[in-house]
Amino acid sequence: MRALGQNPTNKDVNKILGNPSADDMANKRLNFDAFLPMLKVVDGFPKGTYDDYVEGLRVFDKEGNGTVMGAELRIVLSTLGEKMNETEIDALMAGQEDENGSVHYEAFVKHIMSV
């Protein structure tokens, strides 16, 4: 689904698949006829906009200068919502921090949305 431009949470995927066991997730396959209705469900989910993400990160902009501390952003990504692991965070943050360890969050959101 993600390769087709969708970004469902793991919780959403499990729900759509009927809460399969870990063994089923690792070993079962879907044919196209079973997959297509699931994709239509995910396509109907509300999606965040650029402004939504910028507004969410602005909360962490203590100085009001368009930046957030990279370390703080890493903590948020690893502890809130659908938690990311360190490898995923490193890949997402690559090249985003300036020499002071700050992230310009508007550019960061543009980067994420273009990937």
N, C-alpha and C positions, 0 to 999 in steps of 0.2 A: 504494500500500500504506500509505503514511504517513497518507493521508487516511482510511483505514479503521482507524486505531488501531495499526498495526504500525510498528516502527521498525528495519527491517533495516539493516545496514551496507551501504555501497556495494559492499564485497567480496562480501557475501552476495547482493546483487541481481545482480551480474555472474555469480556462480556459478550462480544459479538460471536466469538467461537463457542460459547456455551460453557465457559470456565473449565477448559480441558486440563487434564493432569499434566505434570511436567513430562511424563513419558510420551503422552499424546503430542505435546508441543514439539518434542524432539523427533518423533518418528512418523506422525501422520502427515499426509499431503492432501491438498485440496485440488479439485479440478476446476477449470475455468467457470463452469456452470454454477458451482457452489460459491466460488469467490466473487463473482460479479454482484450478487445481491448484497454481500458484505461490504463491498467497495461503495455501493450506492448509499448504504447506511452511514458510512464514515464521511462520505462527501457531503452529507446533510448536516454534519456537526458544525457548530459555529467556529469560525477561525479568528484568531487574533490579528489585528492590523498593526501596521508600523506604529501608529499613534498609541495604541494600547500598550505595546512593549516599551516604548519610550517613556510613557507615563509611569509604568510600573518601575522602571529603573530610576526615574527622577526621584523617587522616594529615598533612594540611597545617596543622592547628590547633596551632601551636607553643606558644601560651599556654594552651591548654585552656579557652578562654572561649566556644567555639561559633562562632568566626569564623575566616575565612581572608583573607589579603590579596587584594584584587581583582586586583592586578597579577600575583600568582603564579597565580591561577586562570586569568587570560587566557593566560598562558604555557602552562599545562598544556593548555588547550583548543586551542591552536594548534600544539602540538608532539607530544602523545601520542595514541595510538589513531587514531581517524578524525578527522584534523585539520580544524579549522574555520577559515574565513577571518575577517578582521577585521570585516567587515560582519555575519557570522553571530554572532560573539562579542559585538559591540556590541548587537545586537538581543536576545540572550539575557541580557546583563548589565544592560540598561536598567532603572534604578530599583532595582538590587540592592545597590549599594555605599553605605555610610554616609558621613558627613562625613570619616571617617578613611581612607577607601578600603578598608574591610573589608566582607566579605560574611558575613552570618549564614547559614551553610550549610544548616541545617535548613529555614529559610524559603525558601532558594534552591531546594532539592530539591523542596519542595512546589510552588513556582512552576513549575518545569520540568515536573513530573508532571501539572500541571493544564492545561498548554498543549496 
